[in-house]
Amino acid sequence: MTTIKAGGATADLDAVEAFRHRWEQAWNGHDGDAVAAMCADDLVYDEPAPARAAASNSTVTTGWNWVRTG
């Protein structure tokens, strides 16, 4: 097992890469259920692009249901 350390935390590099791959597949596949399954209930997601498109000041979304609203 290869481990990485950052900010006092240690992670299994293979697990991180597997998660990244699953996330990428779900995100690029527009699979909101798969993305949501990888998110914590208290997720805070900051994406400035939709706020710019809507001329809004809010860029932060909380929870994980946002991925299902498409």
N, CA, C and O of each residue as an XYZ file, in Angstrom:
280
protein
N       0.845     -1.175      0.000
C       0.000      0.000      0.000
C       0.888      1.236      0.000
O       1.802      1.359      0.816
N       0.613      2.135     -0.911
C       1.306      3.413     -0.974
C       0.475      4.437     -0.227
O      -0.729      4.548     -0.456
N       1.103      5.180      0.658
C       0.374      6.203      1.398
C       0.902      7.581      1.038
O       2.054      7.741      0.633
N       0.043      8.561      1.195
C       0.431      9.952      1.011
C       0.084     10.702      2.279
O      -0.868     10.352      2.977
N       0.849     11.726      2.574
C       0.613     12.537      3.764
C       0.483     13.992      3.352
O       1.255     14.503      2.541
N      -0.514     14.642      3.933
C      -0.715     16.068      3.669
C      -1.433     16.673      4.858
O      -2.467     16.162      5.288
N      -0.906     17.733      5.381
C      -1.560     18.432      6.479
C      -1.798     17.563      7.695
O      -2.782     17.761      8.408
N      -0.928     16.613      7.947
C      -1.075     15.744      9.103
C      -1.969     14.539      8.860
O      -2.078     13.676      9.731
N      -2.612     14.458      7.698
C      -3.477     13.318      7.375
C      -2.719     12.338      6.489
O      -1.848     12.731      5.712
N      -3.056     11.077      6.614
C      -2.465     10.034      5.791
C      -3.571      9.340      5.021
O      -4.628      9.046      5.579
N      -3.337      9.079      3.749
C      -4.345      8.412      2.921
C      -3.685      7.319      2.090
O      -2.508      7.410      1.742
N      -4.451      6.303      1.785
C      -4.022      5.225      0.905
C      -4.148      5.729     -0.534
O      -5.254      6.000     -1.001
N      -3.039      5.854     -1.224
C      -3.037      6.409     -2.571
C      -3.926      5.606     -3.512
O      -4.609      6.191     -4.352
N      -3.934      4.286     -3.391
C      -4.785      3.468     -4.261
C      -6.262      3.775     -4.022
O      -7.045      3.828     -4.970
N      -6.645      3.978     -2.763
C      -8.042      4.308     -2.444
C      -8.405      5.687     -2.985
O      -9.509      5.886     -3.492
N      -7.487      6.632     -2.879
C      -7.729      7.978     -3.399
C      -7.906      7.926     -4.917
O      -8.816      8.553     -5.461
N      -7.047      7.188     -5.588
C      -7.140      7.068     -7.041
C      -8.424      6.356     -7.459
O      -9.034      6.734     -8.459
N      -8.840      5.344     -6.720
C     -10.080      4.629     -7.034
C     -11.280      5.561     -6.874
O     -12.189      5.561     -7.704
N     -11.275      6.359     -5.794
C     -12.348      7.326     -5.584
C     -12.370      8.352     -6.704
O     -13.434      8.669     -7.234
N     -11.205      8.873     -7.070
C     -11.115      9.859     -8.147
C     -11.680      9.290     -9.442
O     -12.394      9.978    -10.171
N     -11.360      8.044     -9.721
C     -11.847      7.413    -10.939
C     -13.376      7.271    -10.907
O     -14.051      7.574    -11.890
N     -13.913      6.810     -9.777
C     -15.373      6.672     -9.653
C     -16.057      8.029     -9.797
O     -17.079      8.152    -10.472
N     -15.476      9.055     -9.149
C     -16.043     10.407     -9.228
C     -16.038     10.905    -10.670
O     -17.043     11.419    -11.162
N     -14.912     10.750    -11.334
C     -14.784     11.212    -12.712
C     -15.794     10.514    -13.622
O     -16.429     11.157    -14.458
N     -15.937      9.218    -13.461
C     -16.891      8.464    -14.278
C     -18.322      8.944    -14.025
O     -19.085      9.145    -14.969
N     -18.681      9.124    -12.768
C     -20.034      9.560    -12.421
C     -20.279     10.985    -12.901
O     -21.315     11.270    -13.500
N     -19.333     11.875    -12.641
C     -19.493     13.289    -13.018
C     -19.597     13.431    -14.527
O     -20.526     14.062    -15.031
N     -18.648     12.846    -15.249
C     -18.650     12.968    -16.707
C     -19.803     12.203    -17.349
O     -20.212     12.519    -18.467
N     -20.328     11.200    -16.649
C     -21.466     10.452    -17.145
C     -22.802     11.067    -16.758
O     -23.858     10.516    -17.068
N     -22.752     12.215    -16.077
C     -23.969     12.916    -15.640
C     -24.860     12.008    -14.797
O     -26.086     12.045    -14.897
N     -24.212     11.188    -13.960
C     -24.931     10.242    -13.091
C     -25.053     10.859    -11.699
O     -24.222     10.610    -10.825
N     -26.092     11.662    -11.504
C     -26.283     12.371    -10.241
C     -26.396     11.447     -9.044
O     -25.898     11.772     -7.966
N     -27.043     10.298     -9.214
C     -27.168      9.358     -8.098
C     -25.806      8.822     -7.669
O     -25.540      8.684     -6.475
N     -24.943      8.521     -8.641
C     -23.608      8.010     -8.308
C     -22.762      9.089     -7.637
O     -22.024      8.799     -6.695
N     -22.863     10.332     -8.114
C     -22.122     11.432     -7.483
C     -22.633     11.632     -6.062
O     -21.840     11.748     -5.128
N     -23.951     11.673     -5.894
C     -24.541     11.879     -4.570
C     -24.122     10.789     -3.594
O     -23.927     11.057     -2.409
N     -23.983      9.571     -4.080
C     -23.595      8.459     -3.213
C     -22.188      8.648     -2.642
O     -21.853      8.055     -1.616
N     -21.374      9.460     -3.291
C     -20.012      9.700     -2.819
C     -19.898     10.960     -1.964
O     -18.801     11.308     -1.525
N     -21.018     11.650     -1.721
C     -21.007     12.908     -0.988
C     -21.550     12.736      0.426
O     -22.467     11.950      0.664
N     -20.976     13.472      1.344
C     -21.498     13.517      2.715
C     -22.769     14.360      2.725
O     -22.938     15.255      1.897
N     -23.658     14.066      3.670
C     -24.910     14.819      3.771
C     -24.684     16.307      4.004
O     -25.506     17.129      3.601
N     -23.581     16.657      4.650
C     -23.310     18.062      4.956
C     -22.318     18.700      3.974
O     -21.637     19.668      4.312
N     -22.247     18.157      2.775
C     -21.371     18.682      1.733
C     -21.639     20.169      1.489
O     -22.790     20.604      1.469
N     -20.578     20.932      1.308
C     -20.686     22.323      0.860
C     -19.915     22.401     -0.446
O     -18.708     22.160     -0.477
N     -20.611     22.738     -1.524
C     -20.025     22.767     -2.860
C     -20.033     24.201     -3.362
O     -21.077     24.855     -3.369
N     -18.885     24.687     -3.777
C     -18.759     26.055     -4.256
C     -18.404     26.021     -5.740
O     -17.295     25.634     -6.110
N     -19.329     26.417     -6.570
C     -19.130     26.429     -8.019
C     -19.530     27.798     -8.557
O     -20.722     28.088     -8.665
N     -18.568     28.639     -8.895
C     -18.895     30.002     -9.307
C     -19.561     30.121    -10.675
O     -20.239     31.119    -10.917
N     -19.404     29.169    -11.570
C     -19.946     29.302    -12.929
C     -21.462     29.491    -12.953
O     -21.929     30.397    -13.643
N     -22.265     28.681    -12.232
C     -23.723     28.908    -12.289
C     -24.135     30.277    -11.764
O     -25.084     30.873    -12.273
N     -23.440     30.777    -10.763
C     -23.774     32.098    -10.223
C     -23.511     33.178    -11.266
O     -24.287     34.124    -11.401
N     -22.423     33.032    -11.995
C     -22.135     34.009    -13.059
C     -23.209     33.947    -14.142
O     -23.662     34.981    -14.634
N     -23.612     32.741    -14.509
C     -24.616     32.585    -15.559
C     -25.961     33.153    -15.126
O     -26.713     33.676    -15.949
N     -26.265     33.051    -13.834
C     -27.543     33.544    -13.319
C     -27.448     34.966    -12.796
O     -28.431     35.506    -12.287
N     -26.274     35.580    -12.914
C     -26.030     36.926    -12.387
C     -26.376     36.989    -10.906
O     -26.974     37.957    -10.437
N     -25.997     35.957    -10.183
C     -26.271     35.845     -8.755
C     -24.971     35.981     -7.977
O     -23.887     35.740     -8.508
N     -25.090     36.367     -6.728
C     -23.906     36.433     -5.873
C     -23.644     35.117     -5.159
O     -22.568     34.938     -4.589
N     -24.589     34.200     -5.175
C     -24.453     32.949     -4.440
C     -23.751     31.895     -5.279
O     -24.191     31.584     -6.385
N     -22.660     31.345     -4.756
C     -21.944     30.284     -5.460
C     -21.896     29.007     -4.638
O     -21.330     28.008     -5.083
N     -22.480     29.024     -3.449
C     -22.361     27.893     -2.540
C     -23.675     27.135     -2.477
O     -24.740     27.722     -2.286
N     -23.583     25.822     -2.640
C     -24.726     24.932     -2.517
C     -24.434     23.986     -1.374
O     -23.308     23.506     -1.247
N     -25.420     23.707     -0.541
C     -25.218     22.774      0.558
C     -26.027     21.517      0.315
O     -27.000     21.520     -0.438
N     -25.609     20.445      0.966
C     -26.265     19.155      0.791
C     -25.797     18.499     -0.488
O     -24.869     18.986     -1.135
N     -26.424     17.406     -0.858
C     -25.996     16.689     -2.055
C     -27.086     16.554     -3.099
O     -26.821     16.059     -4.195
N     -28.296     16.976     -2.798
C     -29.377     16.829     -3.773
C     -29.192     17.695     -5.015
O     -29.850     17.455     -6.027
N     -28.319     18.687     -4.962
C     -28.079     19.550     -6.110
C     -27.655     18.748     -7.330
O     -27.928     19.155     -8.459
N     -26.989     17.613     -7.122
C     -26.517     16.845     -8.276
C     -27.667     16.167     -8.996
O     -27.513     15.739    -10.140
N     -28.805     16.063     -8.351
C     -29.951     15.412     -8.968
C     -30.885     16.406     -9.660
O     -31.842     16.003    -10.321
N     -30.609     17.702     -9.511
C     -31.506     18.698    -10.073
C     -31.161     19.021    -11.514
O     -31.933     19.679    -12.212
N     -29.993     18.554    -11.964
C     -29.549     18.607    -13.323
C     -29.631     19.891    -14.019
O     -29.261     19.984    -15.190
